[in-house]
Amino acid sequence: MAFVITSPCKTEKAGECVEVCPVDCIEEGEDMFFIDPDICIDCGACEAVCPVTAIYMEDEVPEEENEYIELNRLFFQGN
């Protein structure tokens, strides 16, 4: 299970998460960042530094943000 970035990132896109990720699994998309679920090691470093609380463990994503689980996966299927 990986971490997922949700909608608050769309308005912030700060990037602290990218700087602290030990396995470089976070990539920048057009309007937000995405976490590669195949590379993420679930360390939680990104979640701790997110200034807008946009990052959740996949099974803890708020129901209204569930679409971002699939958006994160689809982003990496296209790369």
mmCIF file of the N, C-alpha and C atoms, coordinates in Angstrom:
data_MODEL
# 
_entry.id   MODEL 
# 
loop_
_atom_site.group_PDB 
_atom_site.id 
_atom_site.type_symbol 
_atom_site.label_atom_id 
_atom_site.label_alt_id 
_atom_site.label_comp_id 
_atom_site.label_asym_id 
_atom_site.label_entity_id 
_atom_site.label_seq_id 
_atom_site.pdbx_PDB_ins_code 
_atom_site.Cartn_x 
_atom_site.Cartn_y 
_atom_site.Cartn_z 
_atom_site.occupancy 
_atom_site.B_iso_or_equiv 
_atom_site.pdbx_formal_charge 
_atom_site.auth_seq_id 
_atom_site.auth_comp_id 
_atom_site.auth_asym_id 
_atom_site.auth_atom_id 
_atom_site.pdbx_PDB_model_num 
ATOM 1   N N  . MET A 1 1  ? 0.843   -1.183 0.000   1.00 0.00 ? 1  MET A N  1 
ATOM 2   C CA . MET A 1 1  ? 0.000   0.000  0.000   1.00 0.00 ? 1  MET A CA 1 
ATOM 3   C C  . MET A 1 1  ? 0.885   1.241  0.000   1.00 0.00 ? 1  MET A C  1 
ATOM 4   N N  . ALA A 1 2  ? 0.497   2.209  -0.790  1.00 0.00 ? 2  ALA A N  1 
ATOM 5   C CA . ALA A 1 2  ? 1.301   3.420  -0.927  1.00 0.00 ? 2  ALA A CA 1 
ATOM 6   C C  . ALA A 1 2  ? 0.558   4.635  -0.390  1.00 0.00 ? 2  ALA A C  1 
ATOM 7   N N  . PHE A 1 3  ? 1.279   5.717  -0.316  1.00 0.00 ? 3  PHE A N  1 
ATOM 8   C CA . PHE A 1 3  ? 0.664   6.996  0.020   1.00 0.00 ? 3  PHE A CA 1 
ATOM 9   C C  . PHE A 1 3  ? 0.039   7.574  -1.244  1.00 0.00 ? 3  PHE A C  1 
ATOM 10  N N  . VAL A 1 4  ? -0.965  8.422  -1.076  1.00 0.00 ? 4  VAL A N  1 
ATOM 11  C CA . VAL A 1 4  ? -1.682  9.041  -2.186  1.00 0.00 ? 4  VAL A CA 1 
ATOM 12  C C  . VAL A 1 4  ? -1.765  10.537 -1.918  1.00 0.00 ? 4  VAL A C  1 
ATOM 13  N N  . ILE A 1 5  ? -1.545  11.325 -2.962  1.00 0.00 ? 5  ILE A N  1 
ATOM 14  C CA . ILE A 1 5  ? -1.680  12.775 -2.862  1.00 0.00 ? 5  ILE A CA 1 
ATOM 15  C C  . ILE A 1 5  ? -3.071  13.148 -3.354  1.00 0.00 ? 5  ILE A C  1 
ATOM 16  N N  . THR A 1 6  ? -3.754  13.998 -2.599  1.00 0.00 ? 6  THR A N  1 
ATOM 17  C CA . THR A 1 6  ? -5.149  14.346 -2.887  1.00 0.00 ? 6  THR A CA 1 
ATOM 18  C C  . THR A 1 6  ? -5.301  15.813 -3.296  1.00 0.00 ? 6  THR A C  1 
ATOM 19  N N  . SER A 1 7  ? -6.537  16.264 -3.428  1.00 0.00 ? 7  SER A N  1 
ATOM 20  C CA . SER A 1 7  ? -6.872  17.567 -4.022  1.00 0.00 ? 7  SER A CA 1 
ATOM 21  C C  . SER A 1 7  ? -6.197  18.799 -3.430  1.00 0.00 ? 7  SER A C  1 
ATOM 22  N N  . PRO A 1 8  ? -5.900  18.882 -2.127  1.00 0.00 ? 8  PRO A N  1 
ATOM 23  C CA . PRO A 1 8  ? -5.257  20.108 -1.646  1.00 0.00 ? 8  PRO A CA 1 
ATOM 24  C C  . PRO A 1 8  ? -3.937  20.428 -2.353  1.00 0.00 ? 8  PRO A C  1 
ATOM 25  N N  . CYS A 1 9  ? -3.297  19.427 -2.922  1.00 0.00 ? 9  CYS A N  1 
ATOM 26  C CA . CYS A 1 9  ? -2.043  19.654 -3.653  1.00 0.00 ? 9  CYS A CA 1 
ATOM 27  C C  . CYS A 1 9  ? -2.284  20.491 -4.912  1.00 0.00 ? 9  CYS A C  1 
ATOM 28  N N  . LYS A 1 10 ? -3.458  20.364 -5.503  1.00 0.00 ? 10 LYS A N  1 
ATOM 29  C CA . LYS A 1 10 ? -3.750  21.095 -6.737  1.00 0.00 ? 10 LYS A CA 1 
ATOM 30  C C  . LYS A 1 10 ? -3.638  22.596 -6.551  1.00 0.00 ? 10 LYS A C  1 
ATOM 31  N N  . THR A 1 11 ? -3.959  23.085 -5.389  1.00 0.00 ? 11 THR A N  1 
ATOM 32  C CA . THR A 1 11 ? -3.893  24.525 -5.170  1.00 0.00 ? 11 THR A CA 1 
ATOM 33  C C  . THR A 1 11 ? -2.578  24.958 -4.523  1.00 0.00 ? 11 THR A C  1 
ATOM 34  N N  . GLU A 1 12 ? -1.787  24.013 -4.060  1.00 0.00 ? 12 GLU A N  1 
ATOM 35  C CA . GLU A 1 12 ? -0.553  24.352 -3.364  1.00 0.00 ? 12 GLU A CA 1 
ATOM 36  C C  . GLU A 1 12 ? 0.680   23.977 -4.185  1.00 0.00 ? 12 GLU A C  1 
ATOM 37  N N  . LYS A 1 13 ? 0.819   22.676 -4.473  1.00 0.00 ? 13 LYS A N  1 
ATOM 38  C CA . LYS A 1 13 ? 1.945   22.155 -5.253  1.00 0.00 ? 13 LYS A CA 1 
ATOM 39  C C  . LYS A 1 13 ? 3.276   22.682 -4.715  1.00 0.00 ? 13 LYS A C  1 
ATOM 40  N N  . ALA A 1 14 ? 3.458   22.550 -3.404  1.00 0.00 ? 14 ALA A N  1 
ATOM 41  C CA . ALA A 1 14 ? 4.630   23.107 -2.739  1.00 0.00 ? 14 ALA A CA 1 
ATOM 42  C C  . ALA A 1 14 ? 5.922   22.347 -3.034  1.00 0.00 ? 14 ALA A C  1 
ATOM 43  N N  . GLY A 1 15 ? 5.899   21.030 -2.973  1.00 0.00 ? 15 GLY A N  1 
ATOM 44  C CA . GLY A 1 15 ? 7.073   20.244 -3.342  1.00 0.00 ? 15 GLY A CA 1 
ATOM 45  C C  . GLY A 1 15 ? 7.964   19.775 -2.217  1.00 0.00 ? 15 GLY A C  1 
ATOM 46  N N  . GLU A 1 16 ? 7.630   20.091 -0.972  1.00 0.00 ? 16 GLU A N  1 
ATOM 47  C CA . GLU A 1 16 ? 8.444   19.595 0.142   1.00 0.00 ? 16 GLU A CA 1 
ATOM 48  C C  . GLU A 1 16 ? 8.498   18.075 0.146   1.00 0.00 ? 16 GLU A C  1 
ATOM 49  N N  . CYS A 1 17 ? 7.417   17.445 -0.290  1.00 0.00 ? 17 CYS A N  1 
ATOM 50  C CA . CYS A 1 17 ? 7.348   15.984 -0.322  1.00 0.00 ? 17 CYS A CA 1 
ATOM 51  C C  . CYS A 1 17 ? 8.420   15.396 -1.234  1.00 0.00 ? 17 CYS A C  1 
ATOM 52  N N  . VAL A 1 18 ? 8.653   16.031 -2.357  1.00 0.00 ? 18 VAL A N  1 
ATOM 53  C CA . VAL A 1 18 ? 9.656   15.553 -3.311  1.00 0.00 ? 18 VAL A CA 1 
ATOM 54  C C  . VAL A 1 18 ? 11.048  15.589 -2.684  1.00 0.00 ? 18 VAL A C  1 
ATOM 55  N N  . GLU A 1 19 ? 11.316  16.656 -1.953  1.00 0.00 ? 19 GLU A N  1 
ATOM 56  C CA . GLU A 1 19 ? 12.628  16.849 -1.349  1.00 0.00 ? 19 GLU A CA 1 
ATOM 57  C C  . GLU A 1 19 ? 12.964  15.804 -0.296  1.00 0.00 ? 19 GLU A C  1 
ATOM 58  N N  . VAL A 1 20 ? 11.958  15.293 0.427   1.00 0.00 ? 20 VAL A N  1 
ATOM 59  C CA . VAL A 1 20 ? 12.233  14.358 1.529   1.00 0.00 ? 20 VAL A CA 1 
ATOM 60  C C  . VAL A 1 20 ? 12.071  12.887 1.157   1.00 0.00 ? 20 VAL A C  1 
ATOM 61  N N  . CYS A 1 21 ? 11.536  12.582 0.001   1.00 0.00 ? 21 CYS A N  1 
ATOM 62  C CA . CYS A 1 21 ? 11.293  11.195 -0.385  1.00 0.00 ? 21 CYS A CA 1 
ATOM 63  C C  . CYS A 1 21 ? 12.621  10.459 -0.601  1.00 0.00 ? 21 CYS A C  1 
ATOM 64  N N  . PRO A 1 22 ? 12.885  9.391  0.178   1.00 0.00 ? 22 PRO A N  1 
ATOM 65  C CA . PRO A 1 22 ? 14.164  8.693  0.065   1.00 0.00 ? 22 PRO A CA 1 
ATOM 66  C C  . PRO A 1 22 ? 14.281  7.806  -1.173  1.00 0.00 ? 22 PRO A C  1 
ATOM 67  N N  . VAL A 1 23 ? 13.169  7.526  -1.857  1.00 0.00 ? 23 VAL A N  1 
ATOM 68  C CA . VAL A 1 23 ? 13.224  6.640  -3.023  1.00 0.00 ? 23 VAL A CA 1 
ATOM 69  C C  . VAL A 1 23 ? 12.790  7.344  -4.317  1.00 0.00 ? 23 VAL A C  1 
ATOM 70  N N  . ASP A 1 24 ? 12.631  8.648  -4.272  1.00 0.00 ? 24 ASP A N  1 
ATOM 71  C CA . ASP A 1 24 ? 12.261  9.444  -5.451  1.00 0.00 ? 24 ASP A CA 1 
ATOM 72  C C  . ASP A 1 24 ? 11.033  8.903  -6.174  1.00 0.00 ? 24 ASP A C  1 
ATOM 73  N N  . CYS A 1 25 ? 9.977   8.623  -5.417  1.00 0.00 ? 25 CYS A N  1 
ATOM 74  C CA . CYS A 1 25 ? 8.761   8.080  -6.040  1.00 0.00 ? 25 CYS A CA 1 
ATOM 75  C C  . CYS A 1 25 ? 7.720   9.147  -6.335  1.00 0.00 ? 25 CYS A C  1 
ATOM 76  N N  . ILE A 1 26 ? 8.015   10.407 -6.040  1.00 0.00 ? 26 ILE A N  1 
ATOM 77  C CA . ILE A 1 26 ? 7.040   11.485 -6.260  1.00 0.00 ? 26 ILE A CA 1 
ATOM 78  C C  . ILE A 1 26 ? 7.439   12.272 -7.498  1.00 0.00 ? 26 ILE A C  1 
ATOM 79  N N  . GLU A 1 27 ? 6.494   12.367 -8.425  1.00 0.00 ? 27 GLU A N  1 
ATOM 80  C CA . GLU A 1 27 ? 6.750   13.088 -9.668  1.00 0.00 ? 27 GLU A CA 1 
ATOM 81  C C  . GLU A 1 27 ? 5.750   14.223 -9.832  1.00 0.00 ? 27 GLU A C  1 
ATOM 82  N N  . GLU A 1 28 ? 6.201   15.247 -10.526 1.00 0.00 ? 28 GLU A N  1 
ATOM 83  C CA . GLU A 1 28 ? 5.362   16.418 -10.750 1.00 0.00 ? 28 GLU A CA 1 
ATOM 84  C C  . GLU A 1 28 ? 4.518   16.233 -11.995 1.00 0.00 ? 28 GLU A C  1 
ATOM 85  N N  . GLY A 1 29 ? 3.212   16.416 -11.832 1.00 0.00 ? 29 GLY A N  1 
ATOM 86  C CA . GLY A 1 29 ? 2.295   16.412 -12.957 1.00 0.00 ? 29 GLY A CA 1 
ATOM 87  C C  . GLY A 1 29 ? 1.997   17.838 -13.367 1.00 0.00 ? 29 GLY A C  1 
ATOM 88  N N  . GLU A 1 30 ? 1.037   18.002 -14.244 1.00 0.00 ? 30 GLU A N  1 
ATOM 89  C CA . GLU A 1 30 ? 0.708   19.337 -14.745 1.00 0.00 ? 30 GLU A CA 1 
ATOM 90  C C  . GLU A 1 30 ? 0.227   20.269 -13.642 1.00 0.00 ? 30 GLU A C  1 
ATOM 91  N N  . ASP A 1 31 ? -0.627  19.760 -12.745 1.00 0.00 ? 31 ASP A N  1 
ATOM 92  C CA . ASP A 1 31 ? -1.176  20.638 -11.723 1.00 0.00 ? 31 ASP A CA 1 
ATOM 93  C C  . ASP A 1 31 ? -1.038  20.121 -10.293 1.00 0.00 ? 31 ASP A C  1 
ATOM 94  N N  . MET A 1 32 ? -0.361  18.987 -10.108 1.00 0.00 ? 32 MET A N  1 
ATOM 95  C CA . MET A 1 32 ? -0.131  18.455 -8.766  1.00 0.00 ? 32 MET A CA 1 
ATOM 96  C C  . MET A 1 32 ? 0.972   17.400 -8.816  1.00 0.00 ? 32 MET A C  1 
ATOM 97  N N  . PHE A 1 33 ? 1.349   16.906 -7.656  1.00 0.00 ? 33 PHE A N  1 
ATOM 98  C CA . PHE A 1 33 ? 2.342   15.839 -7.579  1.00 0.00 ? 33 PHE A CA 1 
ATOM 99  C C  . PHE A 1 33 ? 1.633   14.495 -7.453  1.00 0.00 ? 33 PHE A C  1 
ATOM 100 N N  . PHE A 1 34 ? 2.344   13.430 -7.833  1.00 0.00 ? 34 PHE A N  1 
ATOM 101 C CA . PHE A 1 34 ? 1.814   12.073 -7.771  1.00 0.00 ? 34 PHE A CA 1 
ATOM 102 C C  . PHE A 1 34 ? 2.861   11.148 -7.171  1.00 0.00 ? 34 PHE A C  1 
ATOM 103 N N  . ILE A 1 35 ? 2.387   10.116 -6.447  1.00 0.00 ? 35 ILE A N  1 
ATOM 104 C CA . ILE A 1 35 ? 3.271   9.131  -5.821  1.00 0.00 ? 35 ILE A CA 1 
ATOM 105 C C  . ILE A 1 35 ? 3.144   7.816  -6.562  1.00 0.00 ? 35 ILE A C  1 
ATOM 106 N N  . ASP A 1 36 ? 4.276   7.292  -7.050  1.00 0.00 ? 36 ASP A N  1 
ATOM 107 C CA . ASP A 1 36 ? 4.273   6.016  -7.759  1.00 0.00 ? 36 ASP A CA 1 
ATOM 108 C C  . ASP A 1 36 ? 4.048   4.890  -6.759  1.00 0.00 ? 36 ASP A C  1 
ATOM 109 N N  . PRO A 1 37 ? 2.899   4.195  -6.841  1.00 0.00 ? 37 PRO A N  1 
ATOM 110 C CA . PRO A 1 37 ? 2.597   3.154  -5.867  1.00 0.00 ? 37 PRO A CA 1 
ATOM 111 C C  . PRO A 1 37 ? 3.531   1.945  -5.950  1.00 0.00 ? 37 PRO A C  1 
ATOM 112 N N  . ASP A 1 38 ? 4.208   1.773  -7.074  1.00 0.00 ? 38 ASP A N  1 
ATOM 113 C CA . ASP A 1 38 ? 5.126   0.644  -7.219  1.00 0.00 ? 38 ASP A CA 1 
ATOM 114 C C  . ASP A 1 38 ? 6.489   0.917  -6.603  1.00 0.00 ? 38 ASP A C  1 
ATOM 115 N N  . ILE A 1 39 ? 6.804   2.183  -6.336  1.00 0.00 ? 39 ILE A N  1 
ATOM 116 C CA . ILE A 1 39 ? 8.111   2.551  -5.781  1.00 0.00 ? 39 ILE A CA 1 
ATOM 117 C C  . ILE A 1 39 ? 8.006   2.977  -4.319  1.00 0.00 ? 39 ILE A C  1 
ATOM 118 N N  . CYS A 1 40 ? 6.885   3.545  -3.924  1.00 0.00 ? 40 CYS A N  1 
ATOM 119 C CA . CYS A 1 40 ? 6.687   4.048  -2.562  1.00 0.00 ? 40 CYS A CA 1 
ATOM 120 C C  . CYS A 1 40 ? 6.969   2.949  -1.535  1.00 0.00 ? 40 CYS A C  1 
ATOM 121 N N  . ILE A 1 41 ? 7.751   3.289  -0.512  1.00 0.00 ? 41 ILE A N  1 
ATOM 122 C CA . ILE A 1 41 ? 8.079   2.319  0.539   1.00 0.00 ? 41 ILE A CA 1 
ATOM 123 C C  . ILE A 1 41 ? 7.302   2.589  1.827   1.00 0.00 ? 41 ILE A C  1 
ATOM 124 N N  . ASP A 1 42 ? 6.311   3.437  1.763   1.00 0.00 ? 42 ASP A N  1 
ATOM 125 C CA . ASP A 1 42 ? 5.429   3.723  2.899   1.00 0.00 ? 42 ASP A CA 1 
ATOM 126 C C  . ASP A 1 42 ? 6.160   4.269  4.125   1.00 0.00 ? 42 ASP A C  1 
ATOM 127 N N  . CYS A 1 43 ? 7.172   5.074  3.910   1.00 0.00 ? 43 CYS A N  1 
ATOM 128 C CA . CYS A 1 43 ? 7.959   5.581  5.038   1.00 0.00 ? 43 CYS A CA 1 
ATOM 129 C C  . CYS A 1 43 ? 7.264   6.730  5.773   1.00 0.00 ? 43 CYS A C  1 
ATOM 130 N N  . GLY A 1 44 ? 6.380   7.465  5.076   1.00 0.00 ? 44 GLY A N  1 
ATOM 131 C CA . GLY A 1 44 ? 5.655   8.555  5.704   1.00 0.00 ? 44 GLY A CA 1 
ATOM 132 C C  . GLY A 1 44 ? 6.369   9.886  5.729   1.00 0.00 ? 44 GLY A C  1 
ATOM 133 N N  . ALA A 1 45 ? 7.567   9.965  5.174   1.00 0.00 ? 45 ALA A N  1 
ATOM 134 C CA . ALA A 1 45 ? 8.308   11.230 5.187   1.00 0.00 ? 45 ALA A CA 1 
ATOM 135 C C  . ALA A 1 45 ? 7.540   12.334 4.458   1.00 0.00 ? 45 ALA A C  1 
ATOM 136 N N  . CYS A 1 46 ? 6.916   11.990 3.362   1.00 0.00 ? 46 CYS A N  1 
ATOM 137 C CA . CYS A 1 46 ? 6.176   12.983 2.578   1.00 0.00 ? 46 CYS A CA 1 
ATOM 138 C C  . CYS A 1 46 ? 4.962   13.507 3.336   1.00 0.00 ? 46 CYS A C  1 
ATOM 139 N N  . GLU A 1 47 ? 4.248   12.609 3.977   1.00 0.00 ? 47 GLU A N  1 
ATOM 140 C CA . GLU A 1 47 ? 3.052   12.994 4.724   1.00 0.00 ? 47 GLU A CA 1 
ATOM 141 C C  . GLU A 1 47 ? 3.391   13.997 5.827   1.00 0.00 ? 47 GLU A C  1 
ATOM 142 N N  . ALA A 1 48 ? 4.506   13.778 6.481   1.00 0.00 ? 48 ALA A N  1 
ATOM 143 C CA . ALA A 1 48 ? 4.902   14.624 7.612   1.00 0.00 ? 48 ALA A CA 1 
ATOM 144 C C  . ALA A 1 48 ? 5.221   16.056 7.209   1.00 0.00 ? 48 ALA A C  1 
ATOM 145 N N  . VAL A 1 49 ? 5.685   16.274 5.977   1.00 0.00 ? 49 VAL A N  1 
ATOM 146 C CA . VAL A 1 49 ? 6.098   17.625 5.569   1.00 0.00 ? 49 VAL A CA 1 
ATOM 147 C C  . VAL A 1 49 ? 5.085   18.351 4.689   1.00 0.00 ? 49 VAL A C  1 
ATOM 148 N N  . CYS A 1 50 ? 4.010   17.692 4.304   1.00 0.00 ? 50 CYS A N  1 
ATOM 149 C CA . CYS A 1 50 ? 3.030   18.329 3.417   1.00 0.00 ? 50 CYS A CA 1 
ATOM 150 C C  . CYS A 1 50 ? 2.360   19.508 4.128   1.00 0.00 ? 50 CYS A C  1 
ATOM 151 N N  . PRO A 1 51 ? 2.507   20.732 3.584   1.00 0.00 ? 51 PRO A N  1 
ATOM 152 C CA . PRO A 1 51 ? 1.958   21.919 4.253   1.00 0.00 ? 51 PRO A CA 1 
ATOM 153 C C  . PRO A 1 51 ? 0.434   22.039 4.165   1.00 0.00 ? 51 PRO A C  1 
ATOM 154 N N  . VAL A 1 52 ? -0.206  21.237 3.300   1.00 0.00 ? 52 VAL A N  1 
ATOM 155 C CA . VAL A 1 52 ? -1.658  21.344 3.133   1.00 0.00 ? 52 VAL A CA 1 
ATOM 156 C C  . VAL A 1 52 ? -2.395  20.045 3.477   1.00 0.00 ? 52 VAL A C  1 
ATOM 157 N N  . THR A 1 53 ? -1.702  19.120 4.103   1.00 0.00 ? 53 THR A N  1 
ATOM 158 C CA . THR A 1 53 ? -2.285  17.837 4.506   1.00 0.00 ? 53 THR A CA 1 
ATOM 159 C C  . THR A 1 53 ? -2.993  17.155 3.328   1.00 0.00 ? 53 THR A C  1 
ATOM 160 N N  . ALA A 1 54 ? -2.278  17.003 2.233   1.00 0.00 ? 54 ALA A N  1 
ATOM 161 C CA . ALA A 1 54 ? -2.838  16.395 1.024   1.00 0.00 ? 54 ALA A CA 1 
ATOM 162 C C  . ALA A 1 54 ? -2.454  14.925 0.876   1.00 0.00 ? 54 ALA A C  1 
ATOM 163 N N  . ILE A 1 55 ? -1.579  14.410 1.737   1.00 0.00 ? 55 ILE A N  1 
ATOM 164 C CA . ILE A 1 55 ? -1.043  13.062 1.568   1.00 0.00 ? 55 ILE A CA 1 
ATOM 165 C C  . ILE A 1 55 ? -1.591  12.125 2.638   1.00 0.00 ? 55 ILE A C  1 
ATOM 166 N N  . TYR A 1 56 ? -2.097  10.982 2.167   1.00 0.00 ? 56 TYR A N  1 
ATOM 167 C CA . TYR A 1 56 ? -2.680  9.974  3.056   1.00 0.00 ? 56 TYR A CA 1 
ATOM 168 C C  . TYR A 1 56 ? -2.213  8.585  2.642   1.00 0.00 ? 56 TYR A C  1 
ATOM 169 N N  . MET A 1 57 ? -2.194  7.654  3.605   1.00 0.00 ? 57 MET A N  1 
ATOM 170 C CA . MET A 1 57 ? -2.046  6.244  3.256   1.00 0.00 ? 57 MET A CA 1 
ATOM 171 C C  . MET A 1 57 ? -3.270  5.891  2.419   1.00 0.00 ? 57 MET A C  1 
ATOM 172 N N  . GLU A 1 58 ? -3.100  5.018  1.454   1.00 0.00 ? 58 GLU A N  1 
ATOM 173 C CA . GLU A 1 58 ? -4.194  4.688  0.533   1.00 0.00 ? 58 GLU A CA 1 
ATOM 174 C C  . GLU A 1 58 ? -5.477  4.280  1.255   1.00 0.00 ? 58 GLU A C  1 
ATOM 175 N N  . ASP A 1 59 ? -5.361  3.497  2.310   1.00 0.00 ? 59 ASP A N  1 
ATOM 176 C CA . ASP A 1 59 ? -6.569  3.042  3.008   1.00 0.00 ? 59 ASP A CA 1 
ATOM 177 C C  . ASP A 1 59 ? -7.133  4.082  3.981   1.00 0.00 ? 59 ASP A C  1 
ATOM 178 N N  . GLU A 1 60 ? -6.488  5.256  4.063   1.00 0.00 ? 60 GLU A N  1 
ATOM 179 C CA . GLU A 1 60 ? -6.962  6.329  4.937   1.00 0.00 ? 60 GLU A CA 1 
ATOM 180 C C  . GLU A 1 60 ? -7.405  7.578  4.166   1.00 0.00 ? 60 GLU A C  1 
ATOM 181 N N  . VAL A 1 61 ? -7.420  7.485  2.835   1.00 0.00 ? 61 VAL A N  1 
ATOM 182 C CA . VAL A 1 61 ? -7.856  8.616  2.017   1.00 0.00 ? 61 VAL A CA 1 
ATOM 183 C C  . VAL A 1 61 ? -9.327  8.901  2.330   1.00 0.00 ? 61 VAL A C  1 
ATOM 184 N N  . PRO A 1 62 ? -9.670  10.159 2.625   1.00 0.00 ? 62 PRO A N  1 
ATOM 185 C CA . PRO A 1 62 ? -11.074 10.492 2.894   1.00 0.00 ? 62 PRO A CA 1 
ATOM 186 C C  . PRO A 1 62 ? -11.963 10.087 1.714   1.00 0.00 ? 62 PRO A C  1 
ATOM 187 N N  . GLU A 1 63 ? -13.152 9.639  2.012   1.00 0.00 ? 63 GLU A N  1 
ATOM 188 C CA . GLU A 1 63 ? -14.058 9.131  0.977   1.00 0.00 ? 63 GLU A CA 1 
ATOM 189 C C  . GLU A 1 63 ? -14.242 10.115 -0.173  1.00 0.00 ? 63 GLU A C  1 
ATOM 190 N N  . GLU A 1 64 ? -14.355 11.391 0.141   1.00 0.00 ? 64 GLU A N  1 
ATOM 191 C CA . GLU A 1 64 ? -14.556 12.392 -0.913  1.00 0.00 ? 64 GLU A CA 1 
ATOM 192 C C  . GLU A 1 64 ? -13.318 12.612 -1.785  1.00 0.00 ? 64 GLU A C  1 
ATOM 193 N N  . GLU A 1 65 ? -12.199 12.010 -1.389  1.00 0.00 ? 65 GLU A N  1 
ATOM 194 C CA . GLU A 1 65 ? -10.950 12.134 -2.153  1.00 0.00 ? 65 GLU A CA 1 
ATOM 195 C C  . GLU A 1 65 ? -10.555 10.817 -2.836  1.00 0.00 ? 65 GLU A C  1 
ATOM 196 N N  . ASN A 1 66 ? -11.415 9.805  -2.780  1.00 0.00 ? 66 ASN A N  1 
ATOM 197 C CA . ASN A 1 66 ? -11.080 8.477  -3.316  1.00 0.00 ? 66 ASN A CA 1 
ATOM 198 C C  . ASN A 1 66 ? -10.667 8.485  -4.774  1.00 0.00 ? 66 ASN A C  1 
ATOM 199 N N  . GLU A 1 67 ? -11.167 9.414  -5.568  1.00 0.00 ? 67 GLU A N  1 
ATOM 200 C CA . GLU A 1 67 ? -10.796 9.464  -6.989  1.00 0.00 ? 67 GLU A CA 1 
ATOM 201 C C  . GLU A 1 67 ? -9.290  9.667  -7.176  1.00 0.00 ? 67 GLU A C  1 
ATOM 202 N N  . TYR A 1 68 ? -8.625  10.242 -6.182  1.00 0.00 ? 68 TYR A N  1 
ATOM 203 C CA . TYR A 1 68 ? -7.187  10.498 -6.305  1.00 0.00 ? 68 TYR A CA 1 
ATOM 204 C C  . TYR A 1 68 ? -6.355  9.228  -6.202  1.00 0.00 ? 68 TYR A C  1 
ATOM 205 N N  . ILE A 1 69 ? -6.904  8.184  -5.628  1.00 0.00 ? 69 ILE A N  1 
ATOM 206 C CA . ILE A 1 69 ? -6.197  6.895  -5.615  1.00 0.00 ? 69 ILE A CA 1 
ATOM 207 C C  . ILE A 1 69 ? -6.001  6.433  -7.051  1.00 0.00 ? 69 ILE A C  1 
ATOM 208 N N  . GLU A 1 70 ? -7.068  6.460  -7.817  1.00 0.00 ? 70 GLU A N  1 
ATOM 209 C CA . GLU A 1 70 ? -6.996  6.036  -9.218  1.00 0.00 ? 70 GLU A CA 1 
ATOM 210 C C  . GLU A 1 70 ? -6.207  7.032  -10.066 1.00 0.00 ? 70 GLU A C  1 
ATOM 211 N N  . LEU A 1 71 ? -6.360  8.326  -9.811  1.00 0.00 ? 71 LEU A N  1 
ATOM 212 C CA . LEU A 1 71 ? -5.597  9.330  -10.568 1.00 0.00 ? 71 LEU A CA 1 
ATOM 213 C C  . LEU A 1 71 ? -4.097  9.130  -10.392 1.00 0.00 ? 71 LEU A C  1 
ATOM 214 N N  . ASN A 1 72 ? -3.665  8.809  -9.173  1.00 0.00 ? 72 ASN A N  1 
ATOM 215 C CA . ASN A 1 72 ? -2.247  8.550  -8.943  1.00 0.00 ? 72 ASN A CA 1 
ATOM 216 C C  . ASN A 1 72 ? -1.780  7.338  -9.739  1.00 0.00 ? 72 ASN A C  1 
ATOM 217 N N  . ARG A 1 73 ? -2.558  6.261  -9.726  1.00 0.00 ? 73 ARG A N  1 
ATOM 218 C CA . ARG A 1 73 ? -2.194  5.061  -10.500 1.00 0.00 ? 73 ARG A CA 1 
ATOM 219 C C  . ARG A 1 73 ? -2.143  5.347  -11.994 1.00 0.00 ? 73 ARG A C  1 
ATOM 220 N N  . LEU A 1 74 ? -3.162  6.036  -12.485 1.00 0.00 ? 74 LEU A N  1 
ATOM 221 C CA . LEU A 1 74 ? -3.235  6.327  -13.921 1.00 0.00 ? 74 LEU A CA 1 
ATOM 222 C C  . LEU A 1 74 ? -2.085  7.201  -14.377 1.00 0.00 ? 74 LEU A C  1 
ATOM 223 N N  . PHE A 1 75 ? -1.654  8.121  -13.543 1.00 0.00 ? 75 PHE A N  1 
ATOM 224 C CA . PHE A 1 75 ? -0.527  8.986  -13.906 1.00 0.00 ? 75 PHE A CA 1 
ATOM 225 C C  . PHE A 1 75 ? 0.702   8.142  -14.257 1.00 0.00 ? 75 PHE A C  1 
ATOM 226 N N  . PHE A 1 76 ? 0.964   7.111  -13.500 1.00 0.00 ? 76 PHE A N  1 
ATOM 227 C CA . PHE A 1 76 ? 2.153   6.301  -13.731 1.00 0.00 ? 76 PHE A CA 1 
ATOM 228 C C  . PHE A 1 76 ? 1.946   5.235  -14.796 1.00 0.00 ? 76 PHE A C  1 
ATOM 229 N N  . GLN A 1 77 ? 0.733   4.871  -15.106 1.00 0.00 ? 77 GLN A N  1 
ATOM 230 C CA . GLN A 1 77 ? 0.482   3.947  -16.207 1.00 0.00 ? 77 GLN A CA 1 
ATOM 231 C C  . GLN A 1 77 ? 0.781   4.618  -17.544 1.00 0.00 ? 77 GLN A C  1 
ATOM 232 N N  . GLY A 1 78 ? 0.608   5.941  -17.581 1.00 0.00 ? 78 GLY A N  1 
ATOM 233 C CA . GLY A 1 78 ? 0.864   6.681  -18.810 1.00 0.00 ? 78 GLY A CA 1 
ATOM 234 C C  . GLY A 1 78 ? 2.321   7.003  -19.049 1.00 0.00 ? 78 GLY A C  1 
ATOM 235 N N  . ASN A 1 79 ? 3.165   6.862  -17.999 1.00 0.00 ? 79 ASN A N  1 
ATOM 236 C CA . ASN A 1 79 ? 4.592   7.198  -18.143 1.00 0.00 ? 79 ASN A CA 1 
ATOM 237 C C  . ASN A 1 79 ? 5.396   6.023  -18.597 1.00 0.00 ? 79 ASN A C  1 
# 
